[in-house]
Amino acid sequence: MKTLVIVIHPDLKHSVVNKRWIEELNKFPEQYVVHSLYESYPDEKIDVEAEQKMLEKYDKIIFQFPYYWFNSPPLFKKWLDEVLTHGWAYGSKSGFKVSGKKMALAISLGGDEHEFAPGERYKYTLEELTRPFELTFEYVKADYQPFFAYFGIEHNTSVEWVERSVPLYMDFLNRF
């Protein structure tokens, strides 16, 4: 079964890591379907029914995005609000259409990993900062899995550093 990778990046043209990850995913169309929200909805008018039908087709779903301002890009929040609706994703006997589906985050971060710790620059771990996503997916009875994070893009944009992320990401997806 293929894995759906929903990419939420507002500027893929200028992306470093996320763009490279998509290039790698596209080498394996038999394993991965890449769906870019900002490319699909440049006007941010989400086709809710199409998104729901897409989610129903896949048992494994990755949400890939850059993490900034301690959150995801705004279109992801809008997508969650509009797509995970009452009666479809939760709240009724006919709901819970994503129940049991494996879901995880794949995040690129500007800060270094050691900065995401108690007493460090950002005070909290990334696990703590991403709890709202965990709770959201648990609320709709999805099988939330540990995330993938690649830190340090703020200071490391060399080809070597970006390429080092690719096998790590692919390994994560292969174990997902």
C-alpha contacts under 8 A as a table, 3 or more apart, distances in Angstrom:
res1	aa1	res2	aa2	distance
1	M	31	Q	7.11
1	M	58	Y	7.51
1	M	59	D	7.59
2	K	30	E	6.74
2	K	31	Q	4.58
2	K	32	Y	5.28
2	K	33	V	6.85
2	K	58	Y	6.94
2	K	60	K	7.42
3	T	31	Q	6.19
3	T	32	Y	4.88
3	T	33	V	6.25
3	T	58	Y	6.58
3	T	59	D	7.25
3	T	60	K	4.99
3	T	61	I	5.81
3	T	62	I	7.40
4	L	32	Y	5.92
4	L	33	V	4.88
4	L	34	V	6.17
4	L	35	H	7.31
4	L	58	Y	6.42
4	L	60	K	6.29
4	L	61	I	4.79
4	L	62	I	6.24
5	V	32	Y	6.83
5	V	33	V	5.98
5	V	34	V	4.86
5	V	35	H	6.10
5	V	61	I	5.84
5	V	62	I	4.68
5	V	63	F	5.97
5	V	64	Q	6.75
6	I	34	V	6.06
6	I	35	H	4.80
6	I	36	S	5.82
6	I	37	L	6.93
6	I	61	I	7.30
6	I	62	I	6.04
6	I	63	F	4.89
6	I	64	Q	6.03
7	V	34	V	6.99
7	V	35	H	5.93
7	V	36	S	4.55
7	V	37	L	6.15
7	V	63	F	6.02
7	V	64	Q	4.73
7	V	65	F	5.98
8	I	36	S	6.08
8	I	37	L	5.51
8	I	38	Y	6.38
8	I	63	F	7.22
8	I	64	Q	6.08
8	I	65	F	4.97
8	I	66	P	7.76
8	I	72	S	8.00
8	I	73	P	6.67
8	I	75	L	7.11
8	I	76	F	6.40
9	H	12	L	5.85
9	H	18	N	7.78
9	H	36	S	7.57
9	H	37	L	7.64
9	H	38	Y	6.50
9	H	64	Q	7.95
9	H	65	F	5.59
9	H	66	P	6.58
9	H	73	P	6.77
10	P	38	Y	5.77
10	P	73	P	7.03
11	D	14	H	5.75
11	D	15	S	6.31
12	L	15	S	4.72
12	L	18	N	7.25
12	L	19	K	5.96
13	K	19	K	7.58
15	S	18	N	5.97
15	S	19	K	5.49
16	V	19	K	5.72
16	V	20	R	6.43
16	V	157	T	7.06
16	V	162	V	7.23
17	V	20	R	5.15
17	V	21	W	6.22
17	V	108	S	7.18
17	V	153	I	7.91
17	V	162	V	5.82
17	V	165	S	7.68
18	N	21	W	5.04
18	N	22	I	6.27
18	N	64	Q	7.72
18	N	65	F	7.23
18	N	66	P	7.53
18	N	108	S	7.34
19	K	22	I	5.18
19	K	23	E	6.33
20	R	23	E	5.05
20	R	24	E	6.39
20	R	162	V	7.58
20	R	163	E	7.98
20	R	166	V	7.57
21	W	24	E	5.15
21	W	25	L	6.21
21	W	166	V	6.26
21	W	169	Y	7.60
22	I	25	L	4.96
22	I	26	N	6.07
22	I	34	V	7.32
23	E	26	N	5.25
23	E	27	K	6.81
24	E	27	K	5.38
24	E	28	F	7.47
24	E	166	V	7.42
25	L	28	F	5.60
25	L	29	P	7.26
25	L	32	Y	6.25
25	L	33	V	7.96
25	L	34	V	7.41
26	N	29	P	5.71
26	N	32	Y	7.27
26	N	33	V	7.86
26	N	34	V	7.43
28	F	31	Q	5.49
28	F	32	Y	6.16
29	P	32	Y	5.26
29	P	33	V	6.40
35	H	40	S	7.75
36	S	39	E	5.37
36	S	40	S	6.05
37	L	40	S	5.04
37	L	41	Y	5.80
37	L	42	P	7.98
37	L	75	L	7.51
38	Y	41	Y	5.13
38	Y	42	P	5.27
38	Y	44	E	7.32
38	Y	75	L	7.46
39	E	42	P	5.71
41	Y	44	E	4.79
41	Y	45	K	5.91
41	Y	46	I	6.15
42	P	45	K	7.75
44	E	75	L	6.95
46	I	51	E	7.90
46	I	79	W	7.09
46	I	82	E	7.74
47	D	50	A	5.45
47	D	51	E	6.26
48	V	51	E	5.11
48	V	52	Q	6.11
48	V	82	E	6.54
48	V	83	V	5.32
49	E	52	Q	5.12
49	E	53	K	6.14
49	E	83	V	7.79
50	A	53	K	5.15
50	A	54	M	6.13
51	E	54	M	5.06
51	E	55	L	6.25
51	E	83	V	6.75
52	Q	55	L	5.13
52	Q	56	E	6.26
52	Q	83	V	6.36
52	Q	84	L	7.97
53	K	56	E	5.12
53	K	57	K	6.66
54	M	57	K	5.40
54	M	58	Y	7.18
55	L	58	Y	5.68
55	L	61	I	7.83
55	L	98	V	7.25
56	E	59	D	7.71
56	E	97	K	6.71
56	E	98	V	6.81
58	Y	61	I	6.84
58	Y	101	K	7.61
59	D	100	G	7.78
59	D	101	K	4.70
59	D	102	K	6.07
60	K	101	K	5.87
60	K	102	K	4.72
60	K	103	M	6.01
60	K	176	F	7.83
61	I	101	K	7.42
61	I	102	K	6.16
61	I	103	M	4.84
61	I	104	A	6.66
62	I	103	M	5.70
62	I	104	A	5.01
62	I	105	L	5.61
62	I	106	A	6.67
63	F	103	M	7.67
63	F	104	A	6.31
63	F	105	L	4.81
63	F	106	A	6.00
64	Q	105	L	5.90
64	Q	106	A	4.51
64	Q	107	I	5.82
65	F	72	S	6.61
65	F	73	P	7.27
65	F	105	L	7.87
65	F	106	A	6.49
65	F	107	I	5.26
65	F	108	S	6.49
66	P	72	S	6.64
66	P	73	P	7.27
66	P	107	I	5.53
66	P	108	S	4.67
66	P	109	L	6.05
67	Y	70	F	6.30
67	Y	71	N	5.57
67	Y	72	S	5.28
67	Y	73	P	7.34
67	Y	107	I	6.14
67	Y	108	S	5.97
67	Y	109	L	5.29
67	Y	110	G	7.64
68	Y	71	N	5.56
68	Y	72	S	6.45
68	Y	73	P	7.46
68	Y	109	L	7.09
68	Y	110	G	7.63
69	W	72	S	7.85
70	F	129	L	7.01
71	N	129	L	7.98
71	N	130	T	7.77
72	S	76	F	6.46
72	S	77	K	7.43
73	P	76	F	5.88
73	P	77	K	7.45
74	P	77	K	5.36
74	P	78	K	6.46
75	L	78	K	4.97
75	L	79	W	5.93
76	F	79	W	4.90
76	F	80	L	6.13
77	K	80	L	5.10
77	K	81	D	6.16
78	K	81	D	5.07
78	K	82	E	6.09
79	W	82	E	5.24
79	W	83	V	5.61
79	W	84	L	7.82
80	L	83	V	5.47
80	L	84	L	5.53
81	D	84	L	6.10
81	D	85	T	7.15
82	E	85	T	6.25
84	L	88	W	6.80
84	L	89	A	5.05
84	L	90	Y	7.54
84	L	140	V	7.93
85	T	88	W	5.43
85	T	89	A	5.47
85	T	90	Y	6.85
86	H	89	A	5.94
86	H	90	Y	5.17
86	H	91	G	5.43
86	H	92	S	7.37
86	H	95	G	7.10
87	G	90	Y	5.63
87	G	91	G	5.55
87	G	92	S	5.26
87	G	93	K	7.75
87	G	94	S	6.23
87	G	95	G	4.47
87	G	96	F	7.54
88	W	91	G	7.82
88	W	92	S	7.86
88	W	94	S	6.84
88	W	95	G	4.10
88	W	96	F	5.89
88	W	97	K	5.84
89	A	95	G	5.06
89	A	96	F	4.25
89	A	97	K	5.29
89	A	98	V	6.21
89	A	99	S	7.83
89	A	140	V	5.58
90	Y	95	G	4.94
90	Y	96	F	4.81
90	Y	97	K	7.81
90	Y	139	Y	7.42
90	Y	140	V	5.34
91	G	95	G	6.17
91	G	96	F	7.55
92	S	95	G	5.01
92	S	96	F	7.63
93	K	96	F	7.71
94	S	97	K	7.89
96	F	99	S	5.09
96	F	140	V	5.89
96	F	141	K	6.71
98	V	101	K	5.50
98	V	140	V	6.68
98	V	141	K	6.89
98	V	142	A	5.69
99	S	140	V	6.30
99	S	141	K	4.55
99	S	142	A	4.62
99	S	143	D	7.34
100	G	141	K	6.21
100	G	142	A	4.73
100	G	143	D	5.18
101	K	142	A	5.05
101	K	143	D	5.52
102	K	142	A	6.15
102	K	143	D	4.55
102	K	144	Y	5.89
102	K	145	Q	6.65
103	M	137	F	7.43
103	M	142	A	6.63
103	M	143	D	6.00
103	M	144	Y	4.93
103	M	145	Q	5.93
104	A	144	Y	5.86
104	A	145	Q	5.08
104	A	146	P	6.28
104	A	147	F	5.39
104	A	148	F	7.84
105	L	146	P	7.58
105	L	147	F	4.74
105	L	148	F	6.22
106	A	147	F	5.82
106	A	148	F	4.62
106	A	149	A	5.88
107	I	147	F	7.53
107	I	148	F	6.09
107	I	149	A	4.72
107	I	150	Y	6.37
108	S	149	A	5.76
108	S	150	Y	4.88
108	S	151	F	6.05
108	S	153	I	7.35
109	L	112	D	7.63
109	L	149	A	7.18
109	L	150	Y	6.12
109	L	151	F	4.71
109	L	152	G	6.05
109	L	153	I	6.09
109	L	154	E	7.65
110	G	151	F	6.03
110	G	152	G	4.78
110	G	153	I	4.40
110	G	154	E	4.19
110	G	155	H	7.35
111	G	115	E	6.59
111	G	116	F	7.91
111	G	151	F	5.89
111	G	152	G	4.82
111	G	153	I	6.90
111	G	154	E	6.22
112	D	115	E	5.54
112	D	116	F	7.44
112	D	151	F	5.17
112	D	152	G	4.42
113	E	116	F	5.66
113	E	151	F	5.64
113	E	152	G	7.12
114	H	117	A	6.28
114	H	120	E	7.38
115	E	120	E	5.20
115	E	121	R	5.10
115	E	122	Y	5.85
115	E	123	K	7.66
116	F	120	E	6.48
116	F	121	R	6.87
116	F	122	Y	5.30
116	F	123	K	6.29
116	F	124	Y	5.44
116	F	125	T	4.68
116	F	126	L	6.09
117	A	120	E	5.38
117	A	121	R	7.67
117	A	122	Y	6.76
117	A	123	K	5.44
117	A	124	Y	4.88
117	A	125	T	4.73
117	A	126	L	7.94
118	P	122	Y	7.68
118	P	123	K	4.52
118	P	124	Y	5.19
118	P	125	T	6.90
119	G	122	Y	7.90
119	G	123	K	5.30
119	G	124	Y	7.95
120	E	123	K	5.18
120	E	124	Y	7.83
122	Y	125	T	7.89
124	Y	128	E	6.19
124	Y	129	L	6.67
125	T	128	E	5.23
125	T	129	L	6.38
126	L	129	L	4.89
126	L	130	T	6.03
127	E	130	T	5.37
127	E	131	R	6.34
128	E	131	R	5.39
129	L	132	P	7.59
130	T	133	F	5.61
130	T	134	E	6.70
131	R	134	E	4.90
131	R	135	L	6.06
132	P	135	L	5.09
132	P	136	T	6.04
133	F	136	T	5.02
133	F	137	F	6.24
134	E	137	F	5.39
134	E	138	E	6.13
134	E	144	Y	6.31
135	L	138	E	5.02
135	L	139	Y	5.92
136	T	139	Y	5.10
136	T	140	V	6.64
137	F	140	V	5.36
137	F	141	K	6.31
137	F	142	A	5.23
137	F	143	D	7.23
137	F	144	Y	6.04
138	E	141	K	4.75
138	E	142	A	5.51
138	E	143	D	6.87
138	E	144	Y	6.50
139	Y	142	A	7.54
145	Q	176	F	7.96
148	F	169	Y	7.16
148	F	172	F	6.82
150	Y	153	I	7.96
150	Y	165	S	6.86
152	G	155	H	5.86
152	G	156	N	6.01
153	I	156	N	4.88
153	I	157	T	5.99
154	E	157	T	7.47
156	N	161	W	6.40
156	N	162	V	7.95
157	T	161	W	6.41
157	T	162	V	6.47
158	S	161	W	5.25
158	S	162	V	6.30
159	V	162	V	5.16
159	V	163	E	5.96
160	E	163	E	5.10
160	E	164	R	6.10
161	W	164	R	5.14
161	W	165	S	6.83
162	V	165	S	5.41
162	V	166	V	7.13
163	E	166	V	5.40
163	E	167	P	7.77
164	R	167	P	6.58
164	R	168	L	7.16
165	S	168	L	5.25
165	S	169	Y	6.11
166	V	169	Y	5.20
166	V	170	M	6.12
167	P	170	M	4.99
167	P	171	D	5.88
168	L	171	D	5.17
168	L	172	F	6.25
169	Y	172	F	5.05
169	Y	173	L	6.30
170	M	173	L	5.02
170	M	174	N	6.06
171	D	174	N	5.03
171	D	175	R	6.25
172	F	175	R	5.30
172	F	176	F	6.16
173	L	176	F	4.94
